[in-house]
């Protein structure tokens, strides 16, 4: 093989030789060249020269004599370690005892070779170059893994921050929705009161005037012996029934919210009123000591119960209604059970305004509302948590002073016998 072909097939090897004898350094270069390497080398003999060489160039291998007048292999190894470079370090010496060689290996030297056995040099160099490449690949993988971990942690932090922001926005949206639902309910309550006042002040007074006119006509017809006197009496009786029903509706629509009473008290009042108004069996059962609930929670639970009882009688044709109020460790459960027609879970039933309002009321309290058909009848269940603070809703909106001034209170003569308070009346839906 010609020299050019050998050179083209040689592997480049950059070697830093720590040696004070140029002939010995050349022996090492020739041994590497015989092993198939194209060697580029630099010889140094002091710590300063070695430091400068390591900083100024890149090296694949360091070969160091063990003992020199001004420098030795141990000092050279310290210089290499201080540089932070991962370069194979092999001691090549004419004489080194076993203990010194073992100590050098412990300090980080990769191998040691006697100068009279340079045949071992090339195999040792090849082995250490492979291991150095493996270490570099391992370090690269570790660095990539570390970078990937840092990138992942950064993405997780960004995602966590985004989720936190989204959660805060969701909580705000839920609070806004709960507040809007509360305001919607109060608007409905105020409109109900307005209708009640209109029924009392306008329609009720006109019906009263009409009944007086018909009564006067009846008296005139009777005095004249006219055969239509009986028809006038029938018309008067019908108008009186309409007037009584109008007064009843006015009472129901204009009734104010329960104030200063706990849930047990208002439900007892509701039970008594249901018995008198509809002549159905209605009972209240209490289990456990009830916690003190906020006034708005009492009002909403009362109205849910009121709506459920009204629906059971109006739509379910129930004859018996049972209201059960039970305290559990983490919740108060309100059950309204009737023996009427089972609730139909079809789309028409679910879209009834009364049922929607019941769900709105439960939502403002963070409560769960469920309507389940039974074999005979229906059960409405409201579960309101008591371990956490109930939603801090605004106080219900009351009629303004303008309404109070322009709408006179219902007179005692207009109240139904046995009625306790307007708060306990059963409003129709």
RABELVEN-V793432 format. One record per pair of residues at least 24 apart in sequence whose C-alpha atoms are under 6 Angstrom apart, sorted by the first residue. I is the first residue (numbers start at 1). J is the second residue. If there is no record, write none. Layout:
{{I J} {I J}}
//
This chain:
{{10 36} {10 37} {10 38} {11 37} {11 38} {12 37} {12 38} {12 39} {13 38} {13 39} {14 39} {14 40} {14 41} {14 59} {14 60} {15 41} {15 59} {15 61} {15 62} {16 41} {16 42} {16 62} {17 43} {17 62} {17 63} {17 64} {18 43} {18 44} {18 45} {18 64} {19 45} {19 65} {20 45} {35 122} {46 71} {61 87} {61 88} {62 89} {63 90} {63 91} {64 91} {64 92} {65 91} {65 92} {65 93} {66 93} {178 364} {192 253} {193 253} {193 254} {196 250} {196 253} {196 254} {199 250} {200 250} {207 243} {211 236} {252 427} {255 422} {255 423} {256 423} {257 423} {258 423} {263 298} {269 424} {270 424} {280 319} {280 320} {281 320} {282 320} {282 321} {282 322} {283 322} {284 323} {284 324} {285 324} {286 325} {286 326} {287 326} {288 327} {290 327} {300 361} {304 358} {316 340} {316 341} {330 385} {330 386} {330 387} {331 384} {331 385} {331 386} {332 383} {332 384} {333 382} {333 383} {334 381} {334 382} {335 380} {335 381} {336 379} {336 380} {337 378} {337 379} {338 377} {338 378} {339 376} {339 377} {340 377} {341 377} {342 373} {342 377} {342 378} {343 373} {343 378} {365 391}}
//
